[in-house]
């Protein structure tokens, strides 16, 4: 464990019969940090959360919380409350009793438990709802009850397993704001599992991207988005185009990669420990918002690459468009632009377009595996 870490995972391994769920991962989380675990279904993120909670016992490695080895500490003793996707509220208890339940389990007298439960209900804007049945609440209200129940014991850490996935878009955004506020106020450690890139980017100090039981990359949201370390991370982020090829030229500051779209220049980034040899496999990433799109007949700057293709898909999210373009070399590009840009250059399915970008905005992948 590093001197600054509060939660430390050291060579954590988890094997089930016929399945290696988590493969020797290492992760240090600071006290008060908000960390989001991301990755596709089955990548090991929820299993990792359950091991921190003590609901699963690692088959290898060591977990420490606050400097204490958790090997012999039960889930009940860890004080690592979890907010589940299913919420796991007790339907036969009132809202107040649901929130007070963890306190009662710790031996807090009933009257004191009720007072503290209602303090947390008020804090989460559920004033006057303590006597209601859980079934009488909306989805967003039930979610707040689950959060209040997790926080009522005033833990130093809270675990959240896709807690907003069952809510509609408006409620998700509202509760993201609530969680961000609670994190700022309480200054406790949040470990949050999610599929949603927007949730992770809105909430987390640091994102941990997992794939097939390993950690592909960990870092601040902007760094993970702009500077992916592996092809998996580049493609998982969703708004990147990955071009693979071979290293054709290199000098002190730049490289040229021969791709199916022709030679592409990219700066050597600080993440590159060693450059591959000429002729070796190499790849570069271009963010969707870094690519400019224009009519096929329009001229592009002479010092920029030029790729031709056909619009094959369009996605509208609020004020932003994502345009999917199949290049003539068969590579799918993604171009993101503000909705008002459609007024000056409208496109539709089947439109022929040209794409270009500034070479300094291309990101040279440190690893191709």
C-alpha angles and dihedrals in degrees: 000000000000118000091252100045124104097182117036128185112192119189091329113189130180123188128179124183104290095356133084100201102173122023114204100300125182123204136159120198122192124227109269094015122137107220124181121202110209136180143107123297112290095022093121101255097121091042088054090051091049091051091053088050092050093243090117127036114223116237088217142010134032136279120201127185118190089351093304122121108238096203094106098027116103124223091252092054097047098072090217102139117197131211108210131209087238089045090221093221118168108250093199093057128074120247090258093050092048090057093042094049097091090050092051089051088055092053098256109157113258096245094050091045091054092049093051092044092054091047088059093044088054091047089055094047095256096122114164095009098100096103095048124104116249089242090063093063130088121243092260092049092050089051090055091050090054091050092047090051090052094049101040092089089055094236124189090228136032127195121208123190109197091311097172101042095100094053128091120255096262094051092045092057091046093051092045086061090049092051092047090051092049091049092052093047101041098037091207128139116273120194109187129186116204144154090206118099091193092054093048093047093047096049115022131089087198135017124213112199114202132191129177094347098311135095109249096184141344126195147103113317095251092049093050091048098044100031110036114181099205138029089249093058092044091054097037091058085066101211099076135093115216119206117192125196143116132294108260103168138006137180136164095294111014144036133204117217121198105225134171085264092055131261114341126193124216134170120249104252129213092250091068108100093177131004118234119246120267109278093026122127113274138166141198133200129215120194116232092237091053094062121090119209126205140160114292090244095052120103119243128206112284093231094055131078118253125211125181125208151136129264107247101166144014130200123191119199113171109295095351132084126200113200119198113208128187107213121219087252090058100255121133113232124192120211121188122198140158116269094244089063087073088069092064098035113019118187134184137187108301096024114144112228143170123227131201141165141184108269092226088064093061113101118218109220112235091208135024095197 
